[in-house]
Amino acid sequence: MIDPKTLQRLQNKKILILGLGAEGWSTYQFLRQHLQLQLTLADQRPLDQFTADQQAILEKDQLAKLQFGPNYLKKTTKFDLIFKAPGIPQTLPAVQKLLKKGAQLASNTQLFFELCPGKIIGVTGTKGKSTTAALIHQVLKIGGIKTLLLGNIGTPALTFLEEIQEDTLVVYELSSHQLETLTISPYIAVIQEVTSEHLDYYANTKAYQQAKTAITRGQNSGDIVIYDPQFEITAKIASLSQGRHRRHSLKEGPETVAFVRQDTLMYRQPGGQVVSVLPNNQLPLLGKHNLHNVLPAVIIGHLLNLETETIATALRQFKTLPHRLELVAERQATQYYNDSLATTPEATISALAVFDRPVVLIAGGWERDQDFTALARTILAKNVVGLVLLQSTGQRLAATLQQIVSVKTTDQPTKLPPMKFAETMAQAVHYAHQLVPSDGGVVLMSPASASFGRFKNYQDRGRQFQEAVKKLV
């Protein structure tokens, strides 16, 4: 049940909804459903670029003031609250001007946290958060717990608020954009490795990492934080929590409650007894890096008093997320993997570690000023027999590879794999097929970059890869 007091405090506010993408539209519909007040809606797209249904709704709304088109931020006046879309930087001069006039930033996520009657398990990190959130949700669901998976994965959270009751456990994947304006921390905070990301949005890596701290800053002694202490930035964010700390690691240690021993997932119970959960080879997930994603689900399942075998069953039955090391097809001893969700160099490094066979890598995409040095070294050290690169980061990755090879060392290969540049995904798949050895191998589309520009999003990029592969085979 929605708390009417929280909504009532919005009734007399001057509100701007900045950006009418998925979250902005969800916020607009929610506020309009519950409150009859004037809302100013601002978006850089002209009205005719919205769907026919959206246009009809907006044209009928007499309490909606529309500021659409290229000059959408030029006529803004004074507001009390700005519900900002996650992709719009708060550093924009127009946004900063509004903040100086006294406006406060809000978001779809913030309002959801304020109104949600159930407890929230928040999951963040630079990589692995989608899989981790889905694994936790799977364990809760198989364990008979009422649960909902929300957040950065799909439909905005406010859309589901009416479905949530006090006994619902919400698993919420949280991006840095969703966290940066959040003033409430979740009951359970799960923090995966935090490195560097979104440098097209944040001034520097420190600002990006600071945005992540909202997941623990507001926790109290009754809350819980789950993390791997070997990740330095992750551990710093966890240290801000006043709640109970539950640590996991791929190696057994005195403070780890979930870990790996002899290729088996283990859990240390409160009394100190260690129980075997599941052999690693029974997990339906490729790669050692996925063990980091599984261990928080093991901890949460036990914290909620689920039987160990129930947790193991849930993990065995887990289905890999679309666009994450997803096997698309196999033809003439060549496997084609869609890893479009790998939007960082670290994610692509993890993907390459999975394969022992020769790999032709399709990489590159939207520029976010990430460091490709470690990825380039991995490509040279691994059995990568060919590269197909997409702009604009493809050019920079190629330059990084050439720079490393030009510096002759005893431990670094001095020969570059064959490289081709592609303009479309169909062309990339065609080139990759040409570079595969005659006795087969792996074509891995793992971009290490964002999808914007050439593709609508990572899902669109993954679908285009799938379609191109299916036409080929």
C-alpha positions as a Markdown table, in Angstrom:
| # | Residue | x | y | z |
|---|---|---|---|---|
| 1 | Met | 0.0 | 0.0 | 0.0 |
| 2 | Ile | 1.4 | 3.4 | -1.0 |
| 3 | Asp | 1.9 | 5.8 | 1.9 |
| 4 | Pro | -0.4 | 8.8 | 1.2 |
| 5 | Lys | 1.8 | 11.1 | 3.3 |
| 6 | Thr | 4.7 | 10.8 | 1.0 |
| 7 | Leu | 2.5 | 11.6 | -2.0 |
| 8 | Gln | 0.8 | 14.5 | -0.2 |
| 9 | Arg | 4.1 | 16.3 | 0.3 |
| 10 | Leu | 4.5 | 16.5 | -3.5 |
| 11 | Gln | 1.0 | 18.0 | -4.0 |
| 12 | Asn | 2.1 | 21.6 | -3.7 |
| 13 | Lys | 5.5 | 21.2 | -5.4 |
| 14 | Lys | 6.6 | 22.7 | -8.7 |
| 15 | Ile | 7.9 | 19.6 | -10.5 |
| 16 | Leu | 10.0 | 19.2 | -13.6 |
| 17 | Ile | 10.4 | 15.8 | -15.3 |
| 18 | Leu | 13.6 | 16.1 | -17.2 |
| 19 | Gly | 13.9 | 13.4 | -19.9 |
| 20 | Leu | 10.9 | 11.3 | -21.0 |
| 21 | Gly | 12.7 | 8.0 | -21.8 |
| 22 | Ala | 11.6 | 4.8 | -20.0 |
| 23 | Glu | 12.1 | 6.2 | -16.4 |
| 24 | Gly | 10.8 | 9.7 | -17.2 |
| 25 | Trp | 7.7 | 8.4 | -18.8 |
| 26 | Ser | 7.1 | 5.9 | -15.9 |
| 27 | Thr | 7.5 | 8.8 | -13.4 |
| 28 | Tyr | 5.1 | 11.0 | -15.3 |
| 29 | Gln | 2.4 | 8.3 | -15.5 |
| 30 | Phe | 2.8 | 7.5 | -11.8 |
| 31 | Leu | 2.6 | 11.1 | -10.7 |
| 32 | Arg | -0.3 | 11.8 | -13.0 |
| 33 | Gln | -2.2 | 8.8 | -11.7 |
| 34 | His | -1.9 | 9.9 | -8.1 |
| 35 | Leu | -1.7 | 13.7 | -8.2 |
| 36 | Gln | -3.6 | 16.4 | -10.0 |
| 37 | Leu | -1.0 | 19.1 | -10.2 |
| 38 | Gln | 0.8 | 20.9 | -13.0 |
| 39 | Leu | 3.9 | 19.0 | -14.3 |
| 40 | Thr | 6.5 | 20.5 | -16.6 |
| 41 | Leu | 7.9 | 17.9 | -19.0 |
| 42 | Ala | 11.1 | 18.5 | -20.9 |
| 43 | Asp | 12.7 | 16.4 | -23.5 |
| 44 | Gln | 15.1 | 17.1 | -26.4 |
| 45 | Arg | 12.9 | 15.2 | -28.8 |
| 46 | Pro | 10.0 | 17.0 | -30.6 |
| 47 | Leu | 6.5 | 15.7 | -29.8 |
| 48 | Asp | 6.2 | 13.9 | -33.2 |
| 49 | Gln | 9.0 | 11.6 | -32.2 |
| 50 | Phe | 7.0 | 10.0 | -29.4 |
| 51 | Thr | 4.7 | 7.1 | -30.0 |
| 52 | Ala | 1.2 | 7.7 | -31.1 |
| 53 | Asp | -0.1 | 6.6 | -27.7 |
| 54 | Gln | 2.2 | 8.9 | -25.9 |
| 55 | Gln | 1.3 | 11.9 | -28.1 |
| 56 | Ala | -2.4 | 11.2 | -27.4 |
| 57 | Ile | -1.9 | 11.1 | -23.7 |
| 58 | Leu | 0.2 | 14.3 | -23.6 |
| 59 | Glu | -2.2 | 16.2 | -25.9 |
| 60 | Lys | -5.1 | 15.4 | -23.5 |
| 61 | Asp | -3.2 | 16.3 | -20.4 |
| 62 | Gln | -4.2 | 19.9 | -19.6 |
| 63 | Leu | -2.0 | 20.1 | -16.6 |
| 64 | Ala | 1.1 | 19.1 | -18.5 |
| 65 | Lys | 3.4 | 21.9 | -19.7 |
| 66 | Leu | 5.5 | 20.6 | -22.6 |
| 67 | Gln | 9.1 | 21.8 | -23.4 |
| 68 | Phe | 10.2 | 19.6 | -26.2 |
| 69 | Gly | 12.8 | 19.9 | -29.0 |
| 70 | Pro | 16.4 | 21.2 | -29.2 |
| 71 | Asn | 15.7 | 24.2 | -26.9 |
| 72 | Tyr | 14.0 | 22.1 | -24.2 |
| 73 | Leu | 16.0 | 23.6 | -21.4 |
| 74 | Lys | 16.1 | 27.2 | -22.4 |
| 75 | Lys | 12.7 | 28.2 | -20.9 |
| 76 | Thr | 13.0 | 26.6 | -17.5 |
| 77 | Thr | 12.1 | 28.7 | -14.5 |
| 78 | Lys | 12.2 | 27.8 | -10.8 |
| 79 | Phe | 11.3 | 24.3 | -9.6 |
| 80 | Asp | 11.1 | 22.6 | -6.3 |
| 81 | Leu | 11.9 | 19.1 | -7.6 |
| 82 | Ile | 13.6 | 17.8 | -10.8 |
| 83 | Phe | 12.9 | 14.2 | -11.6 |
| 84 | Lys | 16.0 | 13.7 | -13.8 |
| 85 | Ala | 16.4 | 10.8 | -16.2 |
| 86 | Pro | 19.5 | 8.7 | -15.4 |
| 87 | Gly | 21.3 | 9.5 | -18.7 |
| 88 | Ile | 21.2 | 13.3 | -18.2 |
| 89 | Pro | 24.3 | 14.6 | -16.3 |
| 90 | Gln | 23.5 | 16.9 | -13.4 |
| 91 | Thr | 26.6 | 18.8 | -14.5 |
| 92 | Leu | 24.7 | 20.3 | -17.4 |
| 93 | Pro | 24.8 | 24.1 | -17.1 |
| 94 | Ala | 21.0 | 24.3 | -17.3 |
| 95 | Val | 20.6 | 21.8 | -14.5 |
| 96 | Gln | 23.1 | 23.5 | -12.4 |
| 97 | Lys | 21.3 | 26.8 | -12.9 |
| 98 | Leu | 18.1 | 25.2 | -11.6 |
| 99 | Leu | 19.8 | 23.7 | -8.6 |
| 100 | Lys | 21.3 | 27.1 | -7.7 |
| 101 | Lys | 17.7 | 28.5 | -7.7 |
| 102 | Gly | 16.8 | 26.0 | -5.0 |
| 103 | Ala | 15.6 | 22.9 | -6.9 |
| 104 | Gln | 16.3 | 19.4 | -5.5 |
| 105 | Leu | 17.1 | 16.4 | -7.6 |
| 106 | Ala | 14.8 | 13.4 | -7.5 |
| 107 | Ser | 14.4 | 10.3 | -9.5 |
| 108 | Asn | 12.1 | 7.4 | -10.3 |
| 109 | Thr | 14.4 | 5.3 | -8.0 |
| 110 | Gln | 14.3 | 7.8 | -5.2 |
| 111 | Leu | 10.5 | 7.9 | -5.2 |
| 112 | Phe | 10.3 | 4.1 | -5.4 |
| 113 | Phe | 12.5 | 3.8 | -2.3 |
| 114 | Glu | 10.4 | 6.3 | -0.4 |
| 115 | Leu | 7.1 | 4.5 | -1.2 |
| 116 | Cys | 8.1 | 0.8 | -1.4 |
| 117 | Pro | 6.3 | -1.2 | 1.4 |
| 118 | Gly | 8.6 | -4.2 | 1.1 |
| 119 | Lys | 12.3 | -4.6 | 1.8 |
| 120 | Ile | 14.9 | -3.9 | -0.9 |
| 121 | Ile | 18.0 | -5.8 | -1.8 |
| 122 | Gly | 20.1 | -3.4 | -3.9 |
| 123 | Val | 22.8 | -4.7 | -6.2 |
| 124 | Thr | 25.5 | -2.5 | -7.8 |
| 125 | Gly | 29.0 | -2.8 | -9.3 |
| 126 | Thr | 30.8 | -1.9 | -12.6 |
| 127 | Lys | 30.3 | -5.5 | -13.9 |
| 128 | Gly | 28.3 | -8.5 | -12.8 |
| 129 | Lys | 25.4 | -6.6 | -11.2 |
| 130 | Ser | 22.7 | -7.9 | -13.7 |
| 131 | Thr | 23.7 | -11.5 | -13.3 |
| 132 | Thr | 24.1 | -11.2 | -9.6 |
| 133 | Ala | 20.6 | -9.6 | -9.2 |
| 134 | Ala | 19.0 | -12.3 | -11.4 |
| 135 | Leu | 20.7 | -15.1 | -9.4 |
| 136 | Ile | 19.5 | -13.6 | -6.1 |
| 137 | His | 16.0 | -13.3 | -7.5 |
| 138 | Gln | 16.2 | -16.9 | -8.7 |
| 139 | Val | 17.2 | -18.2 | -5.2 |
| 140 | Leu | 14.4 | -16.3 | -3.5 |
| 141 | Lys | 11.8 | -17.4 | -6.1 |
| 142 | Ile | 12.7 | -21.1 | -5.8 |
| 143 | Gly | 12.8 | -20.7 | -2.1 |
| 144 | Gly | 9.1 | -19.7 | -2.0 |
| 145 | Ile | 9.8 | -16.1 | -1.1 |
| 146 | Lys | 7.6 | -13.4 | -2.7 |
| 147 | Thr | 10.1 | -11.4 | -4.8 |
| 148 | Leu | 10.3 | -9.0 | -7.7 |
| 149 | Leu | 13.4 | -8.2 | -9.9 |
| 150 | Leu | 13.6 | -4.6 | -10.8 |
| 151 | Gly | 15.8 | -1.7 | -11.7 |
| 152 | Asn | 18.4 | -1.2 | -14.4 |
| 153 | Ile | 17.5 | -4.6 | -15.9 |
| 154 | Gly | 14.2 | -3.5 | -17.5 |
| 155 | Thr | 10.9 | -1.7 | -16.8 |
| 156 | Pro | 11.3 | 1.2 | -14.3 |
| 157 | Ala | 10.5 | 0.4 | -10.7 |
| 158 | Leu | 7.6 | 2.7 | -10.1 |
| 159 | Thr | 5.6 | 0.8 | -12.7 |
| 160 | Phe | 5.4 | -2.2 | -10.3 |
| 161 | Leu | 4.8 | -0.3 | -7.0 |
| 162 | Glu | 1.2 | -1.4 | -6.7 |
| 163 | Glu | 2.2 | -5.1 | -6.9 |
| 164 | Ile | 4.5 | -4.9 | -3.9 |
| 165 | Gln | 3.4 | -5.8 | -0.3 |
| 166 | Glu | 5.1 | -5.7 | 3.0 |
| 167 | Asp | 6.4 | -9.3 | 2.7 |
| 168 | Thr | 7.8 | -8.7 | -0.8 |
| 169 | Leu | 11.6 | -8.8 | -1.2 |
| 170 | Val | 12.5 | -6.5 | -4.1 |
| 171 | Val | 15.8 | -7.3 | -5.8 |
| 172 | Tyr | 16.9 | -4.0 | -7.4 |
| 173 | Glu | 19.8 | -3.7 | -9.8 |
| 174 | Leu | 21.2 | -0.1 | -9.3 |
| 175 | Ser | 23.4 | 1.7 | -11.8 |
| 176 | Ser | 25.5 | 4.7 | -10.8 |
| 177 | His | 23.0 | 7.0 | -12.5 |
| 178 | Gln | 20.2 | 5.6 | -10.3 |
| 179 | Leu | 22.4 | 5.8 | -7.2 |
| 180 | Glu | 23.8 | 9.3 | -7.6 |
| 181 | Thr | 20.7 | 11.2 | -6.3 |
| 182 | Leu | 19.5 | 8.5 | -3.9 |
| 183 | Thr | 19.3 | 9.4 | -0.2 |
| 184 | Ile | 18.0 | 6.0 | 1.1 |
| 185 | Ser | 20.1 | 2.8 | 1.2 |
| 186 | Pro | 18.6 | -0.7 | 0.7 |
| 187 | Tyr | 18.1 | -3.2 | 3.5 |
| 188 | Ile | 20.7 | -5.5 | 1.9 |
| 189 | Ala | 23.4 | -3.9 | -0.2 |
| 190 | Val | 25.4 | -6.1 | -2.6 |
| 191 | Ile | 28.5 | -4.5 | -4.1 |
| 192 | Gln | 30.3 | -6.2 | -6.9 |
| 193 | Glu | 33.7 | -5.0 | -8.2 |
| 194 | Val | 33.7 | -1.2 | -8.9 |
| 195 | Thr | 36.3 | 0.0 | -11.3 |
| 196 | Ser | 35.9 | 2.8 | -13.9 |
| 197 | Glu | 32.9 | 3.4 | -16.1 |
| 198 | His | 30.7 | 6.1 | -17.7 |
| 199 | Leu | 33.6 | 8.6 | -18.1 |
| 200 | Asp | 31.5 | 10.3 | -20.9 |
| 201 | Tyr | 29.1 | 11.2 | -18.1 |
| 202 | Tyr | 31.2 | 11.7 | -15.0 |
| 203 | Ala | 34.1 | 14.2 | -14.7 |
| 204 | Asn | 36.5 | 11.4 | -13.6 |
| 205 | Thr | 36.6 | 7.9 | -12.1 |
| 206 | Lys | 36.4 | 9.3 | -8.5 |
| 207 | Ala | 33.0 | 11.0 | -9.3 |
| 208 | Tyr | 31.7 | 7.7 | -10.7 |
| 209 | Gln | 32.8 | 5.7 | -7.7 |
| 210 | Gln | 31.4 | 8.4 | -5.4 |
| 211 | Ala | 27.9 | 7.9 | -7.0 |
| 212 | Lys | 28.1 | 4.3 | -6.0 |
| 213 | Thr | 28.5 | 5.1 | -2.3 |
| 214 | Ala | 24.7 | 5.8 | -1.9 |
| 215 | Ile | 24.1 | 2.1 | -1.7 |
| 216 | Thr | 25.7 | 2.0 | 1.8 |
| 217 | Arg | 25.8 | 5.6 | 3.1 |
| 218 | Gly | 22.3 | 5.4 | 4.6 |
| 219 | Gln | 22.4 | 1.9 | 6.0 |
| 220 | Asn | 21.8 | 1.5 | 9.8 |
| 221 | Ser | 22.8 | -1.2 | 12.2 |
| 222 | Gly | 19.9 | -3.5 | 11.2 |
| 223 | Asp | 21.0 | -3.6 | 7.6 |
| 224 | Ile | 23.5 | -5.8 | 5.8 |
| 225 | Val | 26.3 | -5.3 | 3.2 |
| 226 | Ile | 27.7 | -8.1 | 1.1 |
| 227 | Tyr | 31.0 | -7.8 | -0.8 |
| 228 | Asp | 34.3 | -9.2 | -1.7 |
| 229 | Pro | 37.0 | -7.4 | 0.4 |
| 230 | Gln | 39.7 | -8.1 | -2.3 |
| 231 | Phe | 38.2 | -5.3 | -4.4 |
| 232 | Glu | 39.7 | -2.1 | -3.0 |
| 233 | Ile | 37.0 | 0.4 | -4.1 |
| 234 | Thr | 34.2 | -2.0 | -3.2 |
| 235 | Ala | 35.6 | -2.5 | 0.3 |
| 236 | Lys | 35.8 | 1.3 | 0.8 |
| 237 | Ile | 32.1 | 1.7 | -0.2 |
| 238 | Ala | 31.2 | -1.2 | 2.1 |
| 239 | Ser | 33.1 | 0.5 | 5.0 |
| 240 | Leu | 30.5 | 3.3 | 4.9 |
| 241 | Ser | 27.8 | 0.9 | 6.1 |
| 242 | Gln | 26.8 | 0.8 | 9.7 |
| 243 | Gly | 25.2 | -2.6 | 9.1 |
| 244 | Arg | 26.4 | -6.1 | 9.4 |
| 245 | His | 29.2 | -7.0 | 7.0 |
| 246 | Arg | 29.1 | -10.4 | 5.2 |
| 247 | Arg | 32.2 | -11.1 | 3.0 |
| 248 | His | 32.7 | -13.6 | 0.2 |
| 249 | Ser | 35.8 | -14.6 | -1.8 |
| 250 | Leu | 37.0 | -17.1 | -4.3 |
| 251 | Lys | 39.5 | -18.1 | -1.6 |
| 252 | Glu | 38.7 | -19.3 | 2.0 |
| 253 | Gly | 39.5 | -16.8 | 4.7 |
| 254 | Pro | 38.7 | -16.3 | 8.4 |
| 255 | Glu | 36.1 | -13.5 | 7.7 |
| 256 | Thr | 34.5 | -15.0 | 4.5 |
| 257 | Val | 31.1 | -16.6 | 4.9 |
| 258 | Ala | 30.9 | -17.8 | 1.3 |
| 259 | Phe | 33.9 | -19.0 | -0.7 |
| 260 | Val | 35.3 | -21.7 | -3.0 |
| 261 | Arg | 37.1 | -24.8 | -1.7 |
| 262 | Gln | 38.3 | -27.4 | -4.1 |
| 263 | Asp | 36.1 | -26.2 | -6.9 |
| 264 | Thr | 33.0 | -26.3 | -4.7 |
| 265 | Leu | 30.8 | -23.4 | -3.4 |
| 266 | Met | 30.9 | -23.4 | 0.4 |
| 267 | Tyr | 29.0 | -21.5 | 3.1 |
| 268 | Arg | 30.1 | -20.9 | 6.7 |
| 269 | Gln | 27.1 | -21.0 | 9.1 |
| 270 | Pro | 26.9 | -18.6 | 12.1 |
| 271 | Gly | 28.1 | -21.4 | 14.5 |
| 272 | Gly | 31.2 | -21.9 | 12.3 |
| 273 | Gln | 30.2 | -25.1 | 10.6 |
| 274 | Val | 31.0 | -25.1 | 6.9 |
| 275 | Val | 28.6 | -26.7 | 4.5 |
| 276 | Ser | 29.0 | -27.7 | 0.8 |
| 277 | Val | 26.5 | -25.9 | -1.5 |
| 278 | Leu | 27.3 | -26.9 | -5.1 |
| 279 | Pro | 30.3 | -28.1 | -7.2 |
| 280 | Asn | 31.3 | -25.3 | -9.6 |
| 281 | Asn | 30.8 | -27.6 | -12.6 |
| 282 | Gln | 27.1 | -27.8 | -11.9 |
| 283 | Leu | 26.6 | -24.1 | -12.4 |
| 284 | Pro | 25.1 | -23.2 | -15.8 |
| 285 | Leu | 27.4 | -20.2 | -16.1 |
| 286 | Leu | 30.7 | -19.9 | -18.1 |
| 287 | Gly | 33.8 | -18.5 | -16.5 |
| 288 | Lys | 35.5 | -18.1 | -13.2 |
| 289 | His | 34.3 | -14.5 | -13.0 |
| 290 | Asn | 30.7 | -15.7 | -12.6 |
| 291 | Leu | 31.6 | -17.3 | -9.2 |
| 292 | His | 31.7 | -13.7 | -7.9 |
| 293 | Asn | 28.1 | -13.3 | -9.0 |
| 294 | Val | 26.9 | -16.5 | -7.4 |
| 295 | Leu | 28.4 | -16.1 | -3.9 |
| 296 | Pro | 26.1 | -13.2 | -2.8 |
| 297 | Ala | 23.1 | -15.3 | -3.7 |
| 298 | Val | 24.4 | -18.1 | -1.5 |
| 299 | Ile | 24.8 | -15.7 | 1.4 |
| 300 | Ile | 21.4 | -14.2 | 1.0 |
| 301 | Gly | 19.6 | -17.5 | 0.7 |
| 302 | His | 21.2 | -18.7 | 3.9 |
| 303 | Leu | 20.5 | -15.3 | 5.7 |
| 304 | Leu | 16.8 | -15.9 | 4.8 |
| 305 | Asn | 16.9 | -19.4 | 6.3 |
| 306 | Leu | 16.5 | -21.3 | 3.0 |
| 307 | Glu | 17.8 | -24.9 | 2.9 |
| 308 | Thr | 21.2 | -25.3 | 1.3 |
| 309 | Glu | 19.8 | -27.8 | -1.2 |
| 310 | Thr | 17.1 | -25.3 | -2.2 |
| 311 | Ile | 19.8 | -22.8 | -2.9 |
| 312 | Ala | 21.7 | -25.3 | -4.9 |
| 313 | Thr | 18.6 | -26.3 | -6.9 |
| 314 | Ala | 18.0 | -22.6 | -7.7 |
| 315 | Leu | 21.6 | -22.1 | -8.9 |
| 316 | Arg | 21.5 | -25.3 | -11.1 |
| 317 | Gln | 18.3 | -24.1 | -12.8 |
| 318 | Phe | 19.5 | -20.6 | -13.5 |
| 319 | Lys | 19.3 | -19.5 | -17.1 |
| 320 | Thr | 22.0 | -17.2 | -18.4 |
| 321 | Leu | 20.9 | -13.7 | -19.1 |
| 322 | Pro | 20.3 | -12.7 | -22.7 |
| 323 | His | 23.4 | -11.0 | -24.3 |
| 324 | Arg | 25.8 | -12.3 | -21.6 |
| 325 | Leu | 28.1 | -15.1 | -23.0 |
| 326 | Glu | 25.0 | -16.4 | -24.8 |
| 327 | Leu | 25.7 | -19.2 | -27.3 |
| 328 | Val | 23.9 | -18.2 | -30.5 |
| 329 | Ala | 24.9 | -21.0 | -32.9 |
| 330 | Glu | 27.5 | -23.5 | -33.8 |
| 331 | Arg | 28.6 | -24.2 | -37.4 |
| 332 | Gln | 31.5 | -26.3 | -38.7 |
| 333 | Ala | 33.2 | -26.5 | -35.3 |
| 334 | Thr | 32.8 | -22.7 | -34.7 |
| 335 | Gln | 30.8 | -21.4 | -31.8 |
| 336 | Tyr | 29.2 | -17.9 | -31.9 |
| 337 | Tyr | 28.8 | -16.1 | -28.6 |
| 338 | Asn | 26.8 | -13.0 | -27.9 |
| 339 | Asp | 28.3 | -11.0 | -25.0 |
| 340 | Ser | 26.8 | -7.6 | -25.9 |
| 341 | Leu | 26.3 | -6.9 | -22.1 |
| 342 | Ala | 30.1 | -6.6 | -21.8 |
| 343 | Thr | 30.3 | -2.8 | -22.0 |
| 344 | Thr | 33.6 | -2.5 | -20.1 |
| 345 | Pro | 37.1 | -3.7 | -20.8 |
| 346 | Glu | 37.0 | -5.8 | -17.6 |
| 347 | Ala | 33.9 | -7.7 | -18.7 |
| 348 | Thr | 35.6 | -8.6 | -22.1 |
| 349 | Ile | 38.7 | -9.7 | -20.3 |
| 350 | Ser | 36.6 | -12.0 | -18.2 |
| 351 | Ala | 34.8 | -13.3 | -21.3 |
| 352 | Leu | 38.1 | -14.1 | -23.0 |
| 353 | Ala | 39.3 | -16.0 | -20.0 |
| 354 | Val | 36.5 | -18.5 | -20.5 |
| 355 | Phe | 37.8 | -19.9 | -23.8 |
| 356 | Asp | 40.8 | -22.1 | -24.6 |
| 357 | Arg | 40.1 | -22.4 | -28.3 |
| 358 | Pro | 41.1 | -19.8 | -30.9 |
| 359 | Val | 39.0 | -16.7 | -30.6 |
| 360 | Val | 38.0 | -14.1 | -33.1 |
| 361 | Leu | 36.9 | -11.1 | -31.1 |
| 362 | Ile | 34.4 | -8.5 | -32.3 |
| 363 | Ala | 34.9 | -5.4 | -30.1 |
| 364 | Gly | 34.5 | -1.6 | -30.0 |
| 365 | Gly | 31.6 | 0.9 | -29.7 |
| 366 | Trp | 30.7 | 4.2 | -28.1 |
| 367 | Glu | 33.6 | 6.2 | -26.7 |
| 368 | Arg | 33.6 | 6.6 | -22.9 |
| 369 | Asp | 37.3 | 7.2 | -22.3 |
| 370 | Gln | 38.0 | 3.9 | -20.7 |
| 371 | Asp | 41.6 | 2.5 | -20.4 |
| 372 | Phe | 42.1 | -0.4 | -22.9 |
| 373 | Thr | 45.6 | -1.3 | -21.9 |
| 374 | Ala | 44.7 | -4.3 | -19.8 |
| 375 | Leu | 42.3 | -5.6 | -22.5 |
| 376 | Ala | 45.0 | -5.1 | -25.2 |
| 377 | Arg | 47.5 | -7.1 | -23.1 |
| 378 | Thr | 44.9 | -9.9 | -22.6 |
| 379 | Ile | 44.2 | -10.0 | -26.3 |
| 380 | Leu | 47.9 | -10.4 | -27.1 |
| 381 | Ala | 48.4 | -13.0 | -24.3 |
| 382 | Lys | 45.4 | -15.1 | -25.1 |
| 383 | Asn | 44.7 | -17.2 | -28.2 |
| 384 | Val | 43.0 | -14.3 | -30.1 |
| 385 | Val | 43.5 | -15.1 | -33.7 |
| 386 | Gly | 41.6 | -12.2 | -35.2 |
| 387 | Leu | 40.0 | -8.9 | -34.3 |
| 388 | Val | 37.0 | -7.2 | -35.9 |
| 389 | Leu | 36.6 | -3.7 | -34.6 |
| 390 | Leu | 33.7 | -1.2 | -34.6 |
| 391 | Gln | 34.2 | 2.5 | -34.2 |
| 392 | Ser | 34.9 | 4.7 | -32.3 |
| 393 | Thr | 36.7 | 2.8 | -29.6 |
| 394 | Gly | 37.8 | 0.1 | -32.1 |
| 395 | Gln | 40.4 | 2.5 | -33.5 |
| 396 | Arg | 41.7 | 3.3 | -30.0 |
| 397 | Leu | 41.9 | -0.4 | -29.1 |
| 398 | Ala | 43.9 | -1.0 | -32.3 |
| 399 | Ala | 46.2 | 1.9 | -31.5 |
| 400 | Thr | 46.8 | 0.5 | -27.9 |
| 401 | Leu | 47.6 | -2.9 | -29.3 |
| 402 | Gln | 50.1 | -1.4 | -31.8 |
| 403 | Gln | 51.7 | 0.7 | -29.1 |
| 404 | Ile | 52.3 | -2.3 | -26.8 |
| 405 | Val | 53.7 | -4.4 | -29.6 |
| 406 | Ser | 56.1 | -1.6 | -30.6 |
| 407 | Val | 57.7 | -1.8 | -27.2 |
| 408 | Lys | 59.7 | -5.1 | -27.4 |
| 409 | Thr | 59.8 | -7.0 | -24.2 |
| 410 | Thr | 60.6 | -10.7 | -23.3 |
| 411 | Asp | 57.2 | -11.5 | -21.9 |
| 412 | Gln | 54.9 | -9.8 | -24.5 |
| 413 | Pro | 54.1 | -11.2 | -27.9 |
| 414 | Thr | 55.3 | -9.0 | -30.7 |
| 415 | Lys | 52.9 | -10.0 | -33.4 |
| 416 | Leu | 49.4 | -8.5 | -33.8 |
| 417 | Pro | 46.5 | -10.7 | -34.7 |
| 418 | Pro | 44.8 | -9.8 | -38.1 |
| 419 | Met | 42.5 | -6.8 | -37.7 |
| 420 | Lys | 39.6 | -5.6 | -39.8 |
| 421 | Phe | 37.2 | -2.6 | -39.3 |
| 422 | Ala | 33.5 | -3.0 | -39.8 |
| 423 | Glu | 30.7 | -0.5 | -40.3 |
| 424 | Thr | 27.8 | -2.7 | -39.4 |
| 425 | Met | 27.3 | -5.8 | -37.3 |
| 426 | Ala | 26.4 | -7.9 | -40.3 |
| 427 | Gln | 29.8 | -6.9 | -41.8 |
| 428 | Ala | 31.5 | -7.6 | -38.5 |
| 429 | Val | 30.1 | -11.2 | -38.4 |
| 430 | His | 31.1 | -11.7 | -42.1 |
| 431 | Tyr | 34.7 | -10.6 | -41.4 |
| 432 | Ala | 34.9 | -12.6 | -38.2 |
| 433 | His | 33.8 | -15.8 | -40.0 |
| 434 | Gln | 36.6 | -15.2 | -42.5 |
| 435 | Leu | 39.2 | -15.0 | -39.7 |
| 436 | Val | 38.2 | -18.3 | -38.0 |
| 437 | Pro | 40.8 | -21.0 | -38.5 |
| 438 | Ser | 39.9 | -23.8 | -40.9 |
| 439 | Asp | 39.5 | -26.3 | -38.0 |
| 440 | Gly | 37.1 | -24.0 | -36.1 |
| 441 | Gly | 37.1 | -21.8 | -33.0 |
| 442 | Val | 35.0 | -19.2 | -31.3 |
| 443 | Val | 33.5 | -15.9 | -32.6 |
| 444 | Leu | 33.0 | -13.8 | -29.5 |
| 445 | Met | 31.1 | -10.5 | -29.8 |
| 446 | Ser | 32.2 | -8.8 | -26.5 |
| 447 | Pro | 32.5 | -5.1 | -27.3 |
| 448 | Ala | 34.1 | -3.7 | -24.1 |
| 449 | Ser | 32.2 | -0.5 | -25.0 |
| 450 | Ala | 28.8 | 1.1 | -24.8 |
| 451 | Ser | 26.4 | 0.5 | -27.7 |
| 452 | Phe | 25.2 | 4.1 | -28.3 |
| 453 | Gly | 25.6 | 5.7 | -31.7 |
| 454 | Arg | 25.4 | 2.7 | -34.0 |
| 455 | Phe | 22.9 | 0.8 | -31.9 |
| 456 | Lys | 19.8 | 1.7 | -29.8 |
| 457 | Asn | 21.2 | -0.2 | -26.8 |
| 458 | Tyr | 23.1 | -3.3 | -25.9 |
| 459 | Gln | 20.0 | -5.4 | -26.5 |
| 460 | Asp | 19.7 | -4.1 | -30.1 |
| 461 | Arg | 23.4 | -4.7 | -30.6 |
| 462 | Gly | 23.0 | -8.3 | -29.4 |
| 463 | Arg | 19.9 | -8.9 | -31.5 |
| 464 | Gln | 21.8 | -7.6 | -34.6 |
| 465 | Phe | 24.6 | -10.0 | -33.9 |
| 466 | Gln | 22.2 | -12.9 | -33.5 |
| 467 | Glu | 20.4 | -12.1 | -36.7 |
| 468 | Ala | 23.7 | -11.8 | -38.6 |
| 469 | Val | 24.9 | -15.2 | -37.2 |
| 470 | Lys | 21.7 | -16.9 | -38.1 |
| 471 | Lys | 21.9 | -15.6 | -41.7 |
| 472 | Leu | 25.4 | -16.9 | -41.9 |
| 473 | Val | 24.8 | -20.4 | -40.6 |
